[in-house]
C-alpha cells in the first residue's frame, strides 16, 4: 500500500510539472516572457519536481523501515 501511495504521489508531482511547463510555454507563445525567462522557469520547475520526488521517496523509505521494524 505504501509503495502505491508513493507512486501516486510521484505521478501527481509529474502531472503538476507538466501543467506548469505548459503554462510557461503558453506565456512564451503569447510573448509575455522571454526565452531566457522560460528556460529559467522550466529549470526551476524541474528542480522543484526533483526535490518533491526525492521527498516522497524518503517518506516511503521511512515508512518501509517502520513497517519492517514491526
PDB file of N, CA, C and O in Angstrom:
ATOM      1  N   UNK A   1       0.835  -1.195   0.000  1.00  0.00           N
ATOM      2  CA  UNK A   1       0.000   0.000   0.000  1.00  0.00           C
ATOM      3  C   UNK A   1       0.876   1.254   0.000  1.00  0.00           C
ATOM      4  O   UNK A   1       0.597   2.209  -0.725  1.00  0.00           O
ATOM      5  N   UNK A   2       1.924   1.250   0.806  1.00  0.00           N
ATOM      6  CA  UNK A   2       2.787   2.427   0.895  1.00  0.00           C
ATOM      7  C   UNK A   2       3.451   2.722  -0.447  1.00  0.00           C
ATOM      8  O   UNK A   2       3.573   3.881  -0.844  1.00  0.00           O
ATOM      9  N   UNK A   3       3.876   1.676  -1.138  1.00  0.00           N
ATOM     10  CA  UNK A   3       4.527   1.885  -2.443  1.00  0.00           C
ATOM     11  C   UNK A   3       3.558   2.459  -3.467  1.00  0.00           C
ATOM     12  O   UNK A   3       3.932   3.326  -4.256  1.00  0.00           O
ATOM     13  N   UNK A   4       2.329   1.986  -3.461  1.00  0.00           N
ATOM     14  CA  UNK A   4       1.357   2.507  -4.428  1.00  0.00           C
ATOM     15  C   UNK A   4       1.023   3.965  -4.125  1.00  0.00           C
ATOM     16  O   UNK A   4       0.829   4.762  -5.042  1.00  0.00           O
ATOM     17  N   UNK A   5       0.957   4.314  -2.841  1.00  0.00           N
ATOM     18  CA  UNK A   5       0.709   5.715  -2.482  1.00  0.00           C
ATOM     19  C   UNK A   5       1.880   6.600  -2.903  1.00  0.00           C
ATOM     20  O   UNK A   5       1.679   7.716  -3.382  1.00  0.00           O
ATOM     21  N   UNK A   6       3.091   6.104  -2.724  1.00  0.00           N
ATOM     22  CA  UNK A   6       4.270   6.868  -3.146  1.00  0.00           C
ATOM     23  C   UNK A   6       4.281   7.037  -4.663  1.00  0.00           C
ATOM     24  O   UNK A   6       4.627   8.105  -5.168  1.00  0.00           O
ATOM     25  N   UNK A   7       3.907   5.997  -5.382  1.00  0.00           N
ATOM     26  CA  UNK A   7       3.848   6.093  -6.848  1.00  0.00           C
ATOM     27  C   UNK A   7       2.774   7.087  -7.274  1.00  0.00           C
ATOM     28  O   UNK A   7       2.978   7.857  -8.212  1.00  0.00           O
ATOM     29  N   UNK A   8       1.631   7.073  -6.590  1.00  0.00           N
ATOM     30  CA  UNK A   8       0.578   8.050  -6.889  1.00  0.00           C
ATOM     31  C   UNK A   8       1.065   9.470  -6.633  1.00  0.00           C
ATOM     32  O   UNK A   8       0.731  10.388  -7.381  1.00  0.00           O
ATOM     33  N   UNK A   9       1.852   9.651  -5.580  1.00  0.00           N
ATOM     34  CA  UNK A   9       2.416  10.971  -5.288  1.00  0.00           C
ATOM     35  C   UNK A   9       3.362  11.400  -6.405  1.00  0.00           C
ATOM     36  O   UNK A   9       3.325  12.549  -6.845  1.00  0.00           O
ATOM     37  N   UNK A  10       4.212  10.477  -6.865  1.00  0.00           N
ATOM     38  CA  UNK A  10       5.143  10.804  -7.957  1.00  0.00           C
ATOM     39  C   UNK A  10       4.389  11.182  -9.226  1.00  0.00           C
ATOM     40  O   UNK A  10       4.764  12.126  -9.921  1.00  0.00           O
ATOM     41  N   UNK A  11       3.332  10.443  -9.523  1.00  0.00           N
ATOM     42  CA  UNK A  11       2.527  10.737 -10.715  1.00  0.00           C
ATOM     43  C   UNK A  11       1.898  12.116 -10.596  1.00  0.00           C
ATOM     44  O   UNK A  11       1.897  12.884 -11.558  1.00  0.00           O
ATOM     45  N   UNK A  12       1.364  12.436  -9.424  1.00  0.00           N
ATOM     46  CA  UNK A  12       0.758  13.751  -9.214  1.00  0.00           C
ATOM     47  C   UNK A  12       1.791  14.859  -9.386  1.00  0.00           C
ATOM     48  O   UNK A  12       1.511  15.888 -10.000  1.00  0.00           O
ATOM     49  N   UNK A  13       2.978  14.645  -8.846  1.00  0.00           N
ATOM     50  CA  UNK A  13       4.049  15.639  -8.968  1.00  0.00           C
ATOM     51  C   UNK A  13       4.417  15.841 -10.432  1.00  0.00           C
ATOM     52  O   UNK A  13       4.596  16.974 -10.877  1.00  0.00           O
ATOM     53  N   UNK A  14       4.529  14.755 -11.179  1.00  0.00           N
ATOM     54  CA  UNK A  14       4.871  14.876 -12.608  1.00  0.00           C
ATOM     55  C   UNK A  14       3.759  15.563 -13.393  1.00  0.00           C
ATOM     56  O   UNK A  14       4.038  16.316 -14.326  1.00  0.00           O
ATOM     57  N   UNK A  15       2.507  15.314 -13.030  1.00  0.00           N
ATOM     58  CA  UNK A  15       1.389  15.985 -13.698  1.00  0.00           C
ATOM     59  C   UNK A  15       1.416  17.486 -13.433  1.00  0.00           C
ATOM     60  O   UNK A  15       1.146  18.285 -14.330  1.00  0.00           O
ATOM     61  N   UNK A  16       1.742  17.864 -12.205  1.00  0.00           N
ATOM     62  CA  UNK A  16       1.854  19.287 -11.875  1.00  0.00           C
ATOM     63  C   UNK A  16       2.989  19.913 -12.676  1.00  0.00           C
ATOM     64  O   UNK A  16       2.859  21.030 -13.176  1.00  0.00           O
ATOM     65  N   UNK A  17       4.118  19.182 -12.798  1.00  0.00           N
ATOM     66  CA  UNK A  17       5.245  19.681 -13.598  1.00  0.00           C
ATOM     67  C   UNK A  17       4.818  19.905 -15.042  1.00  0.00           C
ATOM     68  O   UNK A  17       5.141  20.933 -15.636  1.00  0.00           O
ATOM     69  N   UNK A  18       4.094  18.944 -15.606  1.00  0.00           N
ATOM     70  CA  UNK A  18       3.633  19.062 -16.993  1.00  0.00           C
ATOM     71  C   UNK A  18       2.750  20.297 -17.162  1.00  0.00           C
ATOM     72  O   UNK A  18       2.919  21.059 -18.115  1.00  0.00           O
ATOM     73  N   UNK A  19       1.810  20.496 -16.239  1.00  0.00           N
ATOM     74  CA  UNK A  19       0.921  21.654 -16.321  1.00  0.00           C
ATOM     75  C   UNK A  19       1.701  22.963 -16.206  1.00  0.00           C
ATOM     76  O   UNK A  19       1.435  23.915 -16.939  1.00  0.00           O
ATOM     77  N   UNK A  20       2.658  23.008 -15.290  1.00  0.00           N
ATOM     78  CA  UNK A  20       3.458  24.221 -15.109  1.00  0.00           C
ATOM     79  C   UNK A  20       4.299  24.503 -16.354  1.00  0.00           C
ATOM     80  O   UNK A  20       4.402  25.652 -16.783  1.00  0.00           O
ATOM     81  N   UNK A  21       4.895  23.471 -16.932  1.00  0.00           N
ATOM     82  CA  UNK A  21       5.686  23.664 -18.154  1.00  0.00           C
ATOM     83  C   UNK A  21       4.800  24.118 -19.311  1.00  0.00           C
ATOM     84  O   UNK A  21       5.221  24.932 -20.133  1.00  0.00           O
ATOM     85  N   UNK A  22       3.580  23.596 -19.379  1.00  0.00           N
ATOM     86  CA  UNK A  22       2.649  24.050 -20.416  1.00  0.00           C
ATOM     87  C   UNK A  22       2.303  25.519 -20.229  1.00  0.00           C
ATOM     88  O   UNK A  22       2.184  26.258 -21.206  1.00  0.00           O
ATOM     89  N   UNK A  23       2.140  25.951 -18.977  1.00  0.00           N
ATOM     90  CA  UNK A  23       1.869  27.364 -18.711  1.00  0.00           C
ATOM     91  C   UNK A  23       3.040  28.229 -19.169  1.00  0.00           C
ATOM     92  O   UNK A  23       2.838  29.285 -19.768  1.00  0.00           O
ATOM     93  N   UNK A  24       4.260  27.784 -18.888  1.00  0.00           N
ATOM     94  CA  UNK A  24       5.447  28.532 -19.312  1.00  0.00           C
ATOM     95  C   UNK A  24       5.473  28.634 -20.836  1.00  0.00           C
ATOM     96  O   UNK A  24       5.756  29.701 -21.382  1.00  0.00           O
ATOM     97  N   UNK A  25       5.180  27.535 -21.520  1.00  0.00           N
ATOM     98  CA  UNK A  25       5.170  27.551 -22.987  1.00  0.00           C
ATOM     99  C   UNK A  25       4.090  28.481 -23.524  1.00  0.00           C
ATOM    100  O   UNK A  25       4.301  29.168 -24.524  1.00  0.00           O
ATOM    101  N   UNK A  26       2.933  28.506 -22.863  1.00  0.00           N
ATOM    102  CA  UNK A  26       1.864  29.413 -23.277  1.00  0.00           C
ATOM    103  C   UNK A  26       2.283  30.866 -23.103  1.00  0.00           C
ATOM    104  O   UNK A  26       2.022  31.700 -23.970  1.00  0.00           O
ATOM    105  N   UNK A  27       2.939  31.172 -21.971  1.00  0.00           N
ATOM    106  CA  UNK A  27       3.419  32.535 -21.745  1.00  0.00           C
ATOM    107  C   UNK A  27       4.436  32.922 -22.814  1.00  0.00           C
ATOM    108  O   UNK A  27       4.428  34.050 -23.306  1.00  0.00           O
ATOM    109  N   UNK A  28       5.305  31.989 -23.167  1.00  0.00           N
ATOM    110  CA  UNK A  28       6.311  32.256 -24.193  1.00  0.00           C
ATOM    111  C   UNK A  28       5.642  32.482 -25.547  1.00  0.00           C
ATOM    112  O   UNK A  28       6.020  33.383 -26.296  1.00  0.00           O
ATOM    113  N   UNK A  29       4.652  31.658 -25.846  1.00  0.00           N
ATOM    114  CA  UNK A  29       3.943  31.774 -27.118  1.00  0.00           C
ATOM    115  C   UNK A  29       3.230  33.128 -27.232  1.00  0.00           C
ATOM    116  O   UNK A  29       3.175  33.726 -28.306  1.00  0.00           O
ATOM    117  N   UNK A  30       2.692  33.593 -26.110  1.00  0.00           N
ATOM    118  CA  UNK A  30       1.990  34.881 -26.091  1.00  0.00           C
ATOM    119  C   UNK A  30       2.958  36.054 -25.932  1.00  0.00           C
ATOM    120  O   UNK A  30       2.545  37.212 -25.858  1.00  0.00           O
ATOM    121  N   UNK A  31       4.253  35.733 -25.881  1.00  0.00           N
ATOM    122  CA  UNK A  31       5.323  36.729 -25.741  1.00  0.00           C
ATOM    123  C   UNK A  31       5.204  37.531 -24.449  1.00  0.00           C
ATOM    124  O   UNK A  31       5.578  38.703 -24.396  1.00  0.00           O
ATOM    125  N   UNK A  32       4.673  36.880 -23.400  1.00  0.00           N
ATOM    126  CA  UNK A  32       4.592  37.511 -22.086  1.00  0.00           C
ATOM    127  C   UNK A  32       5.907  37.366 -21.327  1.00  0.00           C
ATOM    128  O   UNK A  32       6.177  38.114 -20.389  1.00  0.00           O
ATOM    129  N   UNK A  33       6.727  36.389 -21.744  1.00  0.00           N
ATOM    130  CA  UNK A  33       8.047  36.194 -21.152  1.00  0.00           C
ATOM    131  C   UNK A  33       9.044  35.935 -22.275  1.00  0.00           C
ATOM    132  O   UNK A  33       8.673  35.552 -23.385  1.00  0.00           O
ATOM    133  N   UNK A  34      10.324  36.156 -21.960  1.00  0.00           N
ATOM    134  CA  UNK A  34      11.371  35.906 -22.958  1.00  0.00           C
ATOM    135  C   UNK A  34      11.771  34.430 -22.926  1.00  0.00           C
ATOM    136  O   UNK A  34      11.376  33.682 -22.031  1.00  0.00           O
ATOM    137  N   UNK A  35      12.560  34.032 -23.921  1.00  0.00           N
ATOM    138  CA  UNK A  35      13.031  32.643 -23.964  1.00  0.00           C
ATOM    139  C   UNK A  35      13.928  32.332 -22.773  1.00  0.00           C
ATOM    140  O   UNK A  35      13.898  31.221 -22.242  1.00  0.00           O
ATOM    141  N   UNK A  36      14.729  33.316 -22.349  1.00  0.00           N
ATOM    142  CA  UNK A  36      15.586  33.117 -21.175  1.00  0.00           C
ATOM    143  C   UNK A  36      14.745  32.894 -19.923  1.00  0.00           C
ATOM    144  O   UNK A  36      15.047  32.017 -19.114  1.00  0.00           O
ATOM    145  N   UNK A  37      13.692  33.690 -19.766  1.00  0.00           N
ATOM    146  CA  UNK A  37      12.808  33.524 -18.610  1.00  0.00           C
ATOM    147  C   UNK A  37      12.103  32.172 -18.658  1.00  0.00           C
ATOM    148  O   UNK A  37      11.911  31.530 -17.626  1.00  0.00           O
ATOM    149  N   UNK A  38      11.721  31.747 -19.847  1.00  0.00           N
ATOM    150  CA  UNK A  38      11.068  30.445 -19.998  1.00  0.00           C
ATOM    151  C   UNK A  38      12.028  29.332 -19.602  1.00  0.00           C
ATOM    152  O   UNK A  38      11.634  28.405 -18.894  1.00  0.00           O
ATOM    153  N   UNK A  39      13.272  29.405 -20.040  1.00  0.00           N
ATOM    154  CA  UNK A  39      14.272  28.385 -19.712  1.00  0.00           C
ATOM    155  C   UNK A  39      14.512  28.351 -18.200  1.00  0.00           C
ATOM    156  O   UNK A  39      14.580  27.280 -17.598  1.00  0.00           O
ATOM    157  N   UNK A  40      14.640  29.548 -17.589  1.00  0.00           N
ATOM    158  CA  UNK A  40      14.830  29.598 -16.136  1.00  0.00           C
ATOM    159  C   UNK A  40      13.630  29.013 -15.404  1.00  0.00           C
ATOM    160  O   UNK A  40      13.785  28.290 -14.420  1.00  0.00           O
ATOM    161  N   UNK A  41      12.438  29.329 -15.888  1.00  0.00           N
ATOM    162  CA  UNK A  41      11.224  28.798 -15.278  1.00  0.00           C
ATOM    163  C   UNK A  41      11.167  27.285 -15.365  1.00  0.00           C
ATOM    164  O   UNK A  41      10.836  26.614 -14.388  1.00  0.00           O
ATOM    165  N   UNK A  42      11.489  26.749 -16.530  1.00  0.00           N
ATOM    166  CA  UNK A  42      11.490  25.291 -16.699  1.00  0.00           C
ATOM    167  C   UNK A  42      12.542  24.632 -15.811  1.00  0.00           C
ATOM    168  O   UNK A  42      12.309  23.556 -15.260  1.00  0.00           O
ATOM    169  N   UNK A  43      13.698  25.278 -15.672  1.00  0.00           N
ATOM    170  CA  UNK A  43      14.743  24.735 -14.797  1.00  0.00           C
ATOM    171  C   UNK A  43      14.288  24.728 -13.339  1.00  0.00           C
ATOM    172  O   UNK A  43      14.520  23.760 -12.616  1.00  0.00           O
ATOM    173  N   UNK A  44      13.640  25.812 -12.911  1.00  0.00           N
ATOM    174  CA  UNK A  44      13.142  25.881 -11.535  1.00  0.00           C
ATOM    175  C   UNK A  44      12.056  24.839 -11.296  1.00  0.00           C
ATOM    176  O   UNK A  44      12.017  24.202 -10.244  1.00  0.00           O
ATOM    177  N   UNK A  45      11.183  24.671 -12.272  1.00  0.00           N
ATOM    178  CA  UNK A  45      10.122  23.663 -12.159  1.00  0.00           C
ATOM    179  C   UNK A  45      10.742  22.280 -12.021  1.00  0.00           C
ATOM    180  O   UNK A  45      10.284  21.479 -11.206  1.00  0.00           O
ATOM    181  N   UNK A  46      11.779  21.987 -12.806  1.00  0.00           N
ATOM    182  CA  UNK A  46      12.431  20.675 -12.737  1.00  0.00           C
ATOM    183  C   UNK A  46      13.110  20.468 -11.392  1.00  0.00           C
ATOM    184  O   UNK A  46      13.041  19.378 -10.824  1.00  0.00           O
ATOM    185  N   UNK A  47      13.772  21.512 -10.872  1.00  0.00           N
ATOM    186  CA  UNK A  47      14.427  21.389  -9.568  1.00  0.00           C
ATOM    187  C   UNK A  47      13.401  21.098  -8.475  1.00  0.00           C
ATOM    188  O   UNK A  47      13.621  20.236  -7.625  1.00  0.00           O
ATOM    189  N   UNK A  48      12.282  21.819  -8.502  1.00  0.00           N
ATOM    190  CA  UNK A  48      11.233  21.578  -7.510  1.00  0.00           C
ATOM    191  C   UNK A  48      10.663  20.173  -7.648  1.00  0.00           C
ATOM    192  O   UNK A  48      10.398  19.501  -6.652  1.00  0.00           O
ATOM    193  N   UNK A  49      10.477  19.737  -8.884  1.00  0.00           N
ATOM    194  CA  UNK A  49       9.963  18.384  -9.128  1.00  0.00           C
ATOM    195  C   UNK A  49      10.917  17.346  -8.550  1.00  0.00           C
ATOM    196  O   UNK A  49      10.487  16.412  -7.874  1.00  0.00           O
ATOM    197  N   UNK A  50      12.204  17.509  -8.814  1.00  0.00           N
ATOM    198  CA  UNK A  50      13.199  16.566  -8.295  1.00  0.00           C
ATOM    199  C   UNK A  50      13.190  16.539  -6.768  1.00  0.00           C
ATOM    200  O   UNK A  50      13.275  15.470  -6.163  1.00  0.00           O
ATOM    201  N   UNK A  51      13.086  17.720  -6.145  1.00  0.00           N
ATOM    202  CA  UNK A  51      13.054  17.794  -4.684  1.00  0.00           C
ATOM    203  C   UNK A  51      11.826  17.090  -4.120  1.00  0.00           C
ATOM    204  O   UNK A  51      11.926  16.354  -3.138  1.00  0.00           O
ATOM    205  N   UNK A  52      10.677  17.309  -4.731  1.00  0.00           N
ATOM    206  CA  UNK A  52       9.443  16.717  -4.223  1.00  0.00           C
ATOM    207  C   UNK A  52       9.432  15.196  -4.403  1.00  0.00           C
ATOM    208  O   UNK A  52       8.956  14.471  -3.529  1.00  0.00           O
ATOM    209  N   UNK A  53       9.950  14.717  -5.524  1.00  0.00           N
ATOM    210  CA  UNK A  53      10.019  13.270  -5.740  1.00  0.00           C
ATOM    211  C   UNK A  53      11.000  12.645  -4.752  1.00  0.00           C
ATOM    212  O   UNK A  53      10.751  11.562  -4.223  1.00  0.00           O
ATOM    213  N   UNK A  54      12.113  13.329  -4.506  1.00  0.00           N
ATOM    214  CA  UNK A  54      13.080  12.836  -3.523  1.00  0.00           C
ATOM    215  C   UNK A  54      12.435  12.763  -2.142  1.00  0.00           C
ATOM    216  O   UNK A  54      12.641  11.799  -1.405  1.00  0.00           O
ATOM    217  N   UNK A  55      11.658  13.781  -1.795  1.00  0.00           N
ATOM    218  CA  UNK A  55      10.980  13.795  -0.502  1.00  0.00           C
ATOM    219  C   UNK A  55       9.970  12.648  -0.407  1.00  0.00           C
ATOM    220  O   UNK A  55       9.875  11.997   0.633  1.00  0.00           O
ATOM    221  N   UNK A  56       9.227  12.399  -1.465  1.00  0.00           N
ATOM    222  CA  UNK A  56       8.267  11.291  -1.475  1.00  0.00           C
ATOM    223  C   UNK A  56       8.996   9.960  -1.309  1.00  0.00           C
ATOM    224  O   UNK A  56       8.527   9.081  -0.586  1.00  0.00           O
ATOM    225  N   UNK A  57      10.137   9.808  -1.974  1.00  0.00           N
ATOM    226  CA  UNK A  57      10.920   8.577  -1.853  1.00  0.00           C
ATOM    227  C   UNK A  57      11.458   8.397  -0.431  1.00  0.00           C
ATOM    228  O   UNK A  57      11.489   7.283   0.091  1.00  0.00           O
ATOM    229  N   UNK A  58      11.883   9.508   0.194  1.00  0.00           N
ATOM    230  CA  UNK A  58      12.376   9.430   1.567  1.00  0.00           C
ATOM    231  C   UNK A  58      11.254   9.040   2.529  1.00  0.00           C
ATOM    232  O   UNK A  58      11.465   8.247   3.446  1.00  0.00           O
ATOM    233  N   UNK A  59      10.072   9.594   2.317  1.00  0.00           N
ATOM    234  CA  UNK A  59       8.933   9.228   3.158  1.00  0.00           C
ATOM    235  C   UNK A  59       8.604   7.748   2.997  1.00  0.00           C
ATOM    236  O   UNK A  59       8.312   7.061   3.976  1.00  0.00           O
ATOM    237  N   UNK A  60       8.651   7.264   1.767  1.00  0.00           N
ATOM    238  CA  UNK A  60       8.395   5.846   1.518  1.00  0.00           C
ATOM    239  C   UNK A  60       9.436   4.986   2.227  1.00  0.00           C
ATOM    240  O   UNK A  60       9.088   3.997   2.873  1.00  0.00           O
ATOM    241  N   UNK A  61      10.691   5.349   2.113  1.00  0.00           N
ATOM    242  CA  UNK A  61      11.760   4.588   2.750  1.00  0.00           C
ATOM    243  C   UNK A  61      11.570   4.550   4.262  1.00  0.00           C
ATOM    244  O   UNK A  61      11.732   3.502   4.886  1.00  0.00           O
ATOM    245  N   UNK A  62      11.227   5.688   4.845  1.00  0.00           N
ATOM    246  CA  UNK A  62      10.983   5.743   6.287  1.00  0.00           C
ATOM    247  C   UNK A  62       9.812   4.870   6.692  1.00  0.00           C
ATOM    248  O   UNK A  62       9.870   4.178   7.708  1.00  0.00           O
ATOM    249  N   UNK A  63       8.760   4.899   5.909  1.00  0.00           N
ATOM    250  CA  UNK A  63       7.576   4.095   6.207  1.00  0.00           C
ATOM    251  C   UNK A  63       7.898   2.613   6.075  1.00  0.00           C
ATOM    252  O   UNK A  63       7.465   1.810   6.902  1.00  0.00           O
ATOM    253  N   UNK A  64       8.654   2.243   5.042  1.00  0.00           N
ATOM    254  CA  UNK A  64       9.036   0.836   4.881  1.00  0.00           C
ATOM    255  C   UNK A  64       9.882   0.361   6.060  1.00  0.00           C
ATOM    256  O   UNK A  64       9.713  -0.761   6.538  1.00  0.00           O
ATOM    257  N   UNK A  65      10.792   1.217   6.530  1.00  0.00           N
ATOM    258  CA  UNK A  65      11.620   0.862   7.688  1.00  0.00           C
ATOM    259  C   UNK A  65      10.757   0.680   8.932  1.00  0.00           C
ATOM    260  O   UNK A  65      10.977  -0.243   9.717  1.00  0.00           O
ATOM    261  N   UNK A  66       9.771   1.566   9.112  1.00  0.00           N
ATOM    262  CA  UNK A  66       8.855   1.445  10.250  1.00  0.00           C
ATOM    263  C   UNK A  66       8.091   0.131  10.188  1.00  0.00           C
ATOM    264  O   UNK A  66       7.929  -0.548  11.202  1.00  0.00           O
ATOM    265  N   UNK A  67       7.625  -0.223   9.006  1.00  0.00           N
ATOM    266  CA  UNK A  67       6.852  -1.451   8.860  1.00  0.00           C
ATOM    267  C   UNK A  67       7.721  -2.691   9.065  1.00  0.00           C
ATOM    268  O   UNK A  67       7.252  -3.692   9.606  1.00  0.00           O
ATOM    269  N   UNK A  68       8.973  -2.632   8.640  1.00  0.00           N
ATOM    270  CA  UNK A  68       9.870  -3.769   8.820  1.00  0.00           C
ATOM    271  C   UNK A  68      10.218  -3.962  10.298  1.00  0.00           C
ATOM    272  O   UNK A  68      10.497  -5.081  10.730  1.00  0.00           O
ATOM    273  N   UNK A  69      10.201  -2.881  11.068  1.00  0.00           N
ATOM    274  CA  UNK A  69      10.517  -2.961  12.496  1.00  0.00           C
ATOM    275  C   UNK A  69       9.411  -3.667  13.267  1.00  0.00           C
ATOM    276  O   UNK A  69       9.644  -4.191  14.357  1.00  0.00           O
ATOM    277  N   UNK A  70       8.208  -3.679  12.703  1.00  0.00           N
ATOM    278  CA  UNK A  70       7.099  -4.350  13.389  1.00  0.00           C
ATOM    279  C   UNK A  70       7.248  -5.792  13.248  1.00  0.00           C
ATOM    280  O   UNK A  70       6.419  -6.550  13.752  1.00  0.00           O
TER     281      UNK A  70
END
